[in-house]
Amino acid sequence: MILLDRLKEELKQNRQYIQQEISQIGRPINIFDDKEEKNPSDIMMKNIFSRLKESRKELKILDKGINKILSASNTKAMLRLTIIMTILTVFGIGLTIYNKICP
């Protein structure tokens, strides 16, 4: 869900840029200019893939952060359960000893 929301925001932020790049498809180009790319759609695809690569890096960082948060919360829950089980075990042993001493 978080990843989809992030992708939605990325598309919203880059909407004008994507529209501008798409509008360049089919425009006439100067084939004698070596500095200019031969096909505007190639330019657009390169830009899209570079942005996807950047987004992937950002999503990887986000995923690592979420995993750390979940790991920390799981560790806290395990610690709490361990403490509760220790207290219950001590109580159970004490109750058993008490029942043997005072029948």
PyMOL commands that place a pseudoatom at each C-alpha (Angstrom):
pseudoatom trace, name=CA, resn=MET, resi=1, chain=A, elem=C, hetatm=0, pos=[0.000, 0.000, 0.000]
pseudoatom trace, name=CA, resn=ILE, resi=2, chain=A, elem=C, hetatm=0, pos=[2.781, 2.404, 0.909]
pseudoatom trace, name=CA, resn=LEU, resi=3, chain=A, elem=C, hetatm=0, pos=[4.630, 1.619, -2.302]
pseudoatom trace, name=CA, resn=LEU, resi=4, chain=A, elem=C, hetatm=0, pos=[1.540, 2.258, -4.405]
pseudoatom trace, name=CA, resn=ASP, resi=5, chain=A, elem=C, hetatm=0, pos=[0.932, 5.576, -2.681]
pseudoatom trace, name=CA, resn=ARG, resi=6, chain=A, elem=C, hetatm=0, pos=[4.547, 6.528, -3.325]
pseudoatom trace, name=CA, resn=LEU, resi=7, chain=A, elem=C, hetatm=0, pos=[4.257, 5.614, -7.019]
pseudoatom trace, name=CA, resn=LYS, resi=8, chain=A, elem=C, hetatm=0, pos=[1.069, 7.665, -7.276]
pseudoatom trace, name=CA, resn=GLU, resi=9, chain=A, elem=C, hetatm=0, pos=[2.823, 10.691, -5.785]
pseudoatom trace, name=CA, resn=GLU, resi=10, chain=A, elem=C, hetatm=0, pos=[5.802, 10.245, -8.145]
pseudoatom trace, name=CA, resn=LEU, resi=11, chain=A, elem=C, hetatm=0, pos=[3.454, 10.185, -11.138]
pseudoatom trace, name=CA, resn=LYS, resi=12, chain=A, elem=C, hetatm=0, pos=[1.637, 13.283, -9.881]
pseudoatom trace, name=CA, resn=GLN, resi=13, chain=A, elem=C, hetatm=0, pos=[4.900, 15.166, -9.361]
pseudoatom trace, name=CA, resn=ASN, resi=14, chain=A, elem=C, hetatm=0, pos=[6.259, 14.223, -12.784]
pseudoatom trace, name=CA, resn=ARG, resi=15, chain=A, elem=C, hetatm=0, pos=[3.015, 14.520, -14.741]
pseudoatom trace, name=CA, resn=GLN, resi=16, chain=A, elem=C, hetatm=0, pos=[4.030, 17.615, -16.713]
pseudoatom trace, name=CA, resn=TYR, resi=17, chain=A, elem=C, hetatm=0, pos=[7.441, 16.169, -17.490]
pseudoatom trace, name=CA, resn=ILE, resi=18, chain=A, elem=C, hetatm=0, pos=[5.935, 12.901, -18.764]
pseudoatom trace, name=CA, resn=GLN, resi=19, chain=A, elem=C, hetatm=0, pos=[3.403, 14.784, -20.886]
pseudoatom trace, name=CA, resn=GLN, resi=20, chain=A, elem=C, hetatm=0, pos=[6.152, 16.974, -22.307]
pseudoatom trace, name=CA, resn=GLU, resi=21, chain=A, elem=C, hetatm=0, pos=[8.263, 13.938, -23.188]
pseudoatom trace, name=CA, resn=ILE, resi=22, chain=A, elem=C, hetatm=0, pos=[5.333, 12.135, -24.823]
pseudoatom trace, name=CA, resn=SER, resi=23, chain=A, elem=C, hetatm=0, pos=[4.473, 15.209, -26.878]
pseudoatom trace, name=CA, resn=GLN, resi=24, chain=A, elem=C, hetatm=0, pos=[7.978, 15.087, -28.386]
pseudoatom trace, name=CA, resn=ILE, resi=25, chain=A, elem=C, hetatm=0, pos=[7.289, 11.726, -30.040]
pseudoatom trace, name=CA, resn=GLY, resi=26, chain=A, elem=C, hetatm=0, pos=[6.906, 12.235, -33.746]
pseudoatom trace, name=CA, resn=ARG, resi=27, chain=A, elem=C, hetatm=0, pos=[8.348, 15.733, -33.804]
pseudoatom trace, name=CA, resn=PRO, resi=28, chain=A, elem=C, hetatm=0, pos=[10.732, 16.417, -36.679]
pseudoatom trace, name=CA, resn=ILE, resi=29, chain=A, elem=C, hetatm=0, pos=[14.406, 16.302, -35.766]
pseudoatom trace, name=CA, resn=ASN, resi=30, chain=A, elem=C, hetatm=0, pos=[17.573, 17.465, -37.450]
pseudoatom trace, name=CA, resn=ILE, resi=31, chain=A, elem=C, hetatm=0, pos=[19.292, 14.242, -38.563]
pseudoatom trace, name=CA, resn=PHE, resi=32, chain=A, elem=C, hetatm=0, pos=[22.530, 16.108, -39.231]
pseudoatom trace, name=CA, resn=ASP, resi=33, chain=A, elem=C, hetatm=0, pos=[22.890, 17.247, -35.597]
pseudoatom trace, name=CA, resn=ASP, resi=34, chain=A, elem=C, hetatm=0, pos=[25.087, 14.688, -33.814]
pseudoatom trace, name=CA, resn=LYS, resi=35, chain=A, elem=C, hetatm=0, pos=[24.298, 16.144, -30.406]
pseudoatom trace, name=CA, resn=GLU, resi=36, chain=A, elem=C, hetatm=0, pos=[20.589, 15.404, -30.755]
pseudoatom trace, name=CA, resn=GLU, resi=37, chain=A, elem=C, hetatm=0, pos=[19.219, 11.917, -30.153]
pseudoatom trace, name=CA, resn=LYS, resi=38, chain=A, elem=C, hetatm=0, pos=[17.851, 10.207, -33.246]
pseudoatom trace, name=CA, resn=ASN, resi=39, chain=A, elem=C, hetatm=0, pos=[14.499, 9.182, -31.788]
pseudoatom trace, name=CA, resn=PRO, resi=40, chain=A, elem=C, hetatm=0, pos=[12.530, 11.247, -29.247]
pseudoatom trace, name=CA, resn=SER, resi=41, chain=A, elem=C, hetatm=0, pos=[10.861, 8.101, -27.927]
pseudoatom trace, name=CA, resn=ASP, resi=42, chain=A, elem=C, hetatm=0, pos=[14.330, 6.760, -27.044]
pseudoatom trace, name=CA, resn=ILE, resi=43, chain=A, elem=C, hetatm=0, pos=[14.958, 9.907, -25.027]
pseudoatom trace, name=CA, resn=MET, resi=44, chain=A, elem=C, hetatm=0, pos=[11.659, 9.425, -23.230]
pseudoatom trace, name=CA, resn=MET, resi=45, chain=A, elem=C, hetatm=0, pos=[12.361, 5.776, -22.467]
pseudoatom trace, name=CA, resn=LYS, resi=46, chain=A, elem=C, hetatm=0, pos=[15.828, 6.569, -21.120]
pseudoatom trace, name=CA, resn=ASN, resi=47, chain=A, elem=C, hetatm=0, pos=[14.333, 9.244, -18.875]
pseudoatom trace, name=CA, resn=ILE, resi=48, chain=A, elem=C, hetatm=0, pos=[11.574, 6.945, -17.636]
pseudoatom trace, name=CA, resn=PHE, resi=49, chain=A, elem=C, hetatm=0, pos=[14.034, 4.186, -16.810]
pseudoatom trace, name=CA, resn=SER, resi=50, chain=A, elem=C, hetatm=0, pos=[16.377, 6.568, -15.024]
pseudoatom trace, name=CA, resn=ARG, resi=51, chain=A, elem=C, hetatm=0, pos=[13.477, 7.856, -12.928]
pseudoatom trace, name=CA, resn=LEU, resi=52, chain=A, elem=C, hetatm=0, pos=[12.375, 4.296, -12.186]
pseudoatom trace, name=CA, resn=LYS, resi=53, chain=A, elem=C, hetatm=0, pos=[15.911, 3.491, -11.082]
pseudoatom trace, name=CA, resn=GLU, resi=54, chain=A, elem=C, hetatm=0, pos=[15.880, 6.485, -8.738]
pseudoatom trace, name=CA, resn=SER, resi=55, chain=A, elem=C, hetatm=0, pos=[12.456, 5.500, -7.418]
pseudoatom trace, name=CA, resn=ARG, resi=56, chain=A, elem=C, hetatm=0, pos=[13.648, 1.958, -6.827]
pseudoatom trace, name=CA, resn=LYS, resi=57, chain=A, elem=C, hetatm=0, pos=[16.556, 3.238, -4.733]
pseudoatom trace, name=CA, resn=GLU, resi=58, chain=A, elem=C, hetatm=0, pos=[14.189, 5.373, -2.680]
pseudoatom trace, name=CA, resn=LEU, resi=59, chain=A, elem=C, hetatm=0, pos=[11.752, 2.483, -2.241]
pseudoatom trace, name=CA, resn=LYS, resi=60, chain=A, elem=C, hetatm=0, pos=[14.605, 0.227, -1.148]
pseudoatom trace, name=CA, resn=ILE, resi=61, chain=A, elem=C, hetatm=0, pos=[15.511, 2.747, 1.573]
pseudoatom trace, name=CA, resn=LEU, resi=62, chain=A, elem=C, hetatm=0, pos=[11.856, 2.949, 2.605]
pseudoatom trace, name=CA, resn=ASP, resi=63, chain=A, elem=C, hetatm=0, pos=[11.598, -0.850, 2.731]
pseudoatom trace, name=CA, resn=LYS, resi=64, chain=A, elem=C, hetatm=0, pos=[14.696, -1.108, 4.936]
pseudoatom trace, name=CA, resn=GLY, resi=65, chain=A, elem=C, hetatm=0, pos=[13.223, 1.465, 7.318]
pseudoatom trace, name=CA, resn=ILE, resi=66, chain=A, elem=C, hetatm=0, pos=[9.924, -0.395, 7.552]
pseudoatom trace, name=CA, resn=ASN, resi=67, chain=A, elem=C, hetatm=0, pos=[11.730, -3.670, 8.195]
pseudoatom trace, name=CA, resn=LYS, resi=68, chain=A, elem=C, hetatm=0, pos=[13.756, -2.069, 11.005]
pseudoatom trace, name=CA, resn=ILE, resi=69, chain=A, elem=C, hetatm=0, pos=[10.608, -0.686, 12.610]
pseudoatom trace, name=CA, resn=LEU, resi=70, chain=A, elem=C, hetatm=0, pos=[8.852, -4.055, 12.402]
pseudoatom trace, name=CA, resn=SER, resi=71, chain=A, elem=C, hetatm=0, pos=[11.910, -5.852, 13.734]
pseudoatom trace, name=CA, resn=ALA, resi=72, chain=A, elem=C, hetatm=0, pos=[12.136, -3.489, 16.700]
pseudoatom trace, name=CA, resn=SER, resi=73, chain=A, elem=C, hetatm=0, pos=[8.446, -3.923, 17.532]
pseudoatom trace, name=CA, resn=ASN, resi=74, chain=A, elem=C, hetatm=0, pos=[8.766, -7.727, 17.261]
pseudoatom trace, name=CA, resn=THR, resi=75, chain=A, elem=C, hetatm=0, pos=[11.769, -7.655, 19.595]
pseudoatom trace, name=CA, resn=LYS, resi=76, chain=A, elem=C, hetatm=0, pos=[9.821, -5.630, 22.152]
pseudoatom trace, name=CA, resn=ALA, resi=77, chain=A, elem=C, hetatm=0, pos=[6.878, -8.025, 21.948]
pseudoatom trace, name=CA, resn=MET, resi=78, chain=A, elem=C, hetatm=0, pos=[9.148, -11.043, 22.430]
pseudoatom trace, name=CA, resn=LEU, resi=79, chain=A, elem=C, hetatm=0, pos=[10.780, -9.394, 25.457]
pseudoatom trace, name=CA, resn=ARG, resi=80, chain=A, elem=C, hetatm=0, pos=[7.379, -8.729, 27.018]
pseudoatom trace, name=CA, resn=LEU, resi=81, chain=A, elem=C, hetatm=0, pos=[6.242, -12.295, 26.404]
pseudoatom trace, name=CA, resn=THR, resi=82, chain=A, elem=C, hetatm=0, pos=[9.474, -13.656, 27.881]
pseudoatom trace, name=CA, resn=ILE, resi=83, chain=A, elem=C, hetatm=0, pos=[9.026, -11.573, 31.030]
pseudoatom trace, name=CA, resn=ILE, resi=84, chain=A, elem=C, hetatm=0, pos=[5.385, -12.643, 31.390]
pseudoatom trace, name=CA, resn=MET, resi=85, chain=A, elem=C, hetatm=0, pos=[6.273, -16.322, 30.903]
pseudoatom trace, name=CA, resn=THR, resi=86, chain=A, elem=C, hetatm=0, pos=[9.075, -16.047, 33.471]
pseudoatom trace, name=CA, resn=ILE, resi=87, chain=A, elem=C, hetatm=0, pos=[6.711, -14.496, 36.033]
pseudoatom trace, name=CA, resn=LEU, resi=88, chain=A, elem=C, hetatm=0, pos=[4.056, -17.142, 35.368]
pseudoatom trace, name=CA, resn=THR, resi=89, chain=A, elem=C, hetatm=0, pos=[6.641, -19.936, 35.634]
pseudoatom trace, name=CA, resn=VAL, resi=90, chain=A, elem=C, hetatm=0, pos=[7.917, -18.604, 38.966]
pseudoatom trace, name=CA, resn=PHE, resi=91, chain=A, elem=C, hetatm=0, pos=[4.312, -18.263, 40.186]
pseudoatom trace, name=CA, resn=GLY, resi=92, chain=A, elem=C, hetatm=0, pos=[3.527, -21.828, 39.065]
pseudoatom trace, name=CA, resn=ILE, resi=93, chain=A, elem=C, hetatm=0, pos=[6.596, -23.242, 40.820]
pseudoatom trace, name=CA, resn=GLY, resi=94, chain=A, elem=C, hetatm=0, pos=[5.762, -21.282, 43.953]
pseudoatom trace, name=CA, resn=LEU, resi=95, chain=A, elem=C, hetatm=0, pos=[2.168, -22.540, 43.879]
pseudoatom trace, name=CA, resn=THR, resi=96, chain=A, elem=C, hetatm=0, pos=[3.380, -26.138, 43.471]
pseudoatom trace, name=CA, resn=ILE, resi=97, chain=A, elem=C, hetatm=0, pos=[5.793, -25.814, 46.387]
pseudoatom trace, name=CA, resn=TYR, resi=98, chain=A, elem=C, hetatm=0, pos=[3.096, -24.229, 48.537]
pseudoatom trace, name=CA, resn=ASN, resi=99, chain=A, elem=C, hetatm=0, pos=[0.669, -27.077, 47.753]
pseudoatom trace, name=CA, resn=LYS, resi=100, chain=A, elem=C, hetatm=0, pos=[3.298, -29.686, 48.719]
pseudoatom trace, name=CA, resn=ILE, resi=101, chain=A, elem=C, hetatm=0, pos=[4.149, -27.918, 51.978]
pseudoatom trace, name=CA, resn=CYS, resi=102, chain=A, elem=C, hetatm=0, pos=[0.543, -27.193, 53.038]
pseudoatom trace, name=CA, resn=PRO, resi=103, chain=A, elem=C, hetatm=0, pos=[-1.600, -30.095, 51.795]
for i in range(1, 103): cmd.bond("trace and resi %d" % i, "trace and resi %d" % (i + 1))
show_as sticks, trace
zoom trace
